[in-house]
């Protein structure tokens, strides 16, 4: 008999199978067992042995159940157990009788100590000896030659489905009702990757979908651009497709679409956009240049400038289509220096106060006159398109210049970004050359840009000099006023200079700074508040901030401006205050100053927001004694900023970066944390403090219900423009925006999650309602606000 039970020879021609007497846990079996005897058969000599026949399955099944009952795995019921075991005995007797075989009953002893059953465990000899175990065994590499290889079956099926032979049947193919629903679900999900089945479905009904403008981007995602035959069909379909909207065409400029024909088609759609709309997307379009063909941009630069630039080396001596590093390092100042050399004092053309019209373009600018009097080509690259449009519009030229310059002079980028900086340098020089070789209006725009650059350079030197001044804030402010008033300071007369468009807002022409009104803010960087004198005799206040990167604030204010225009097109005016921000470098920039006070200051001086409104806009017969238009402005602006800051994930909200105007408008400043980042623990979804709700009359007032209604309406309207907002963020993933650079692959997803596009309109309203309730009753936000107030008190 083996150590786990085998067969036992009873006589010469008779063998008996033994039960396994050791369990898997090496404990000895116990209890009664019926063992069958096979006459005339020879048992197995192996261990463990196997019987020639498994016996009666019914008896084995009942035996296992009886064992489970004995071990307590089946609940014991006395009256039922007696009936059951009696029935089991009768079944076993019947089975034995019908089998005509002999059975041997063997009982293993049960070990009990003090009436408690114990299991007897078998230990092998030397089983307790310790052996050294290798914790870090050698890794054995097994090559799998099929990894990352083409699946021939799927490839063959793909080619058959996309073959030219399938064109004729596809023209008349009509989807079923179920397929139409599935296609509608695919088209309604922006920025969602398509599965292989979804791609095949869209390709199958491409002719049916060709009348749907928004389906073109989904169709182009289905194309395998490595197969020439498939590409030819796709480009032919693209020409037959219904022209897509300008907002949707932005998606074709993202990194996932690299084919030149597709990107040029997107440019052809952008040509239909007016300059006003193009301004809303200009920041992203400049970023989209990173995904263009650098070699094509270089060739355009050579064609415009008539000279070549050095090429980049990849580290192995191989040339690439980039400018040399030496050329690039001088680019940030070389462009402005090149432009400033042509700068003259008041020229004979008369750069007087009437040069800039109210629309921001030159009064004598002829929009029908193109560069070198040549007609504009039908197909343009993105760079040439932006340059051609900017040459005919001063506002576009102003912002394009500063957006390009900050990319050329971004010293924070590493060696890997040198080719990109070289590309921006080529675009900047092409832009400068086209302005220089153009007509009088082009040259006037170039002259304005050159003088803006000189003005900014001199202002930066002045601010640095003030920062080095020893003493407190008042001493520094006096130094600032003195330098601004001194006509010989830094060889530039800040108090009276030649009129030029203000870089922050080129629709405003400035001609000097009012030195006596200059001041410094109470903060670590001490930004300057400057009052500019305009050509019309009015004043324009702005903040110049040195030592801070304003590109993140610039992006958020651009999105707020965009959302404000989208809502106004839906006849919804939420009284937003999208003040202007322009980063003139990675270390300095301008912000528009809006006369206002922080909510914290209003509460400290007046006790409540209503008292603040009652002081500046009283009305005896009105509710709360406040003018109705003031309350309406406050409610609408609260609703607008609650929804917008929620969608953009703006963090670090407290009563010191919420501002109030005397007219009742509330707006946010300081966007150092976006896309869900927040330095405070457990922030609420929206900044809606108790004081803000009390100003509406409480949660049960009519004004608060109107506030909620405006929130719902704004949220639903902005959800309908989700594709545009997601496309703009897709183009910013490689921009030097801090909170996007942390997780660039998740930036678009974060905004998409806030929009909750998976919900219907009614469900979205309920979802937003829950967010508002959570924000109003947030305990942690109120606690954090008290800590912030205490910290501000001690800081002062």
Buried (B, 14 or more C-beta within 10 A) or exposed (E): EBEBBBBBEBEEEBBBBBEBBBBEEBBBBBBEBBBBBBEEEEBBEEEBBEBEEEBBEEBEEBBEBBBEBBEEEBEEEEEEEEEBEEEBEEBBEEBBEEEEBBBBEBEBEEEEEEEEEEEEEBEEEEEEEEEEEEEEEEEEEEEEEEEEEEEEEEEEEBEEEBEEEBBEEBEEEEBEEEBEEBBEEBBEBBBBEBEEEBBBBBBBBBBBBBEBBBBBBBBBBBBBEEBEEBBEBBBEBBEEBEEBBBBBBBBBBBEBBEBEEBBBBBBBBBBEBEBEBBBBBBBBBBBBBBBBBBEBBBBBBBEBBEEEBBBBEEEEEEEEBBBBBEBBEEBBBBBBBBBBEEBEEEEEEEBEEEBBBEBBBBEEBEEEBBBEEEEEEEEBBBBBBBBBBBBBBBBBBBBBBBBBBBBBBBEEBEEEBBBBBBBBBBBBBBBBBBBBBBBEBBBBBBBBBBBBBBBBBBBBBBBEBBBEEEEEEEEBBBBBBEBBBBEEBBEBBBBEBBBBBBBBBBBBBBBBBBBEBBBBBEEEBBBBBBBBBBBEEEEBBBBBBBEBBBBBBBBBBBBBBBBBBBBEEBEBEBBBBBBBBBBBBBBBBBBBBBEBBBBBBBBEEBEEBBBBBBEBBEBEEBEBBBBEBBBBBBBBBBBBBBBBBBBBBBBBBBBBBBBBBBBBBBBBBBBBBBBBBBEBEEBBBBBBBBBBBBBBBEBEBEBBBBBBEBBBBBBBBBBEBBBBBBBBBBBBBBBBBEBBBEBEEBBBBBBBEBBBBEBEEEEBBEEBEEBBBBBBEBEEBEEBBEEBBEEEEEEE
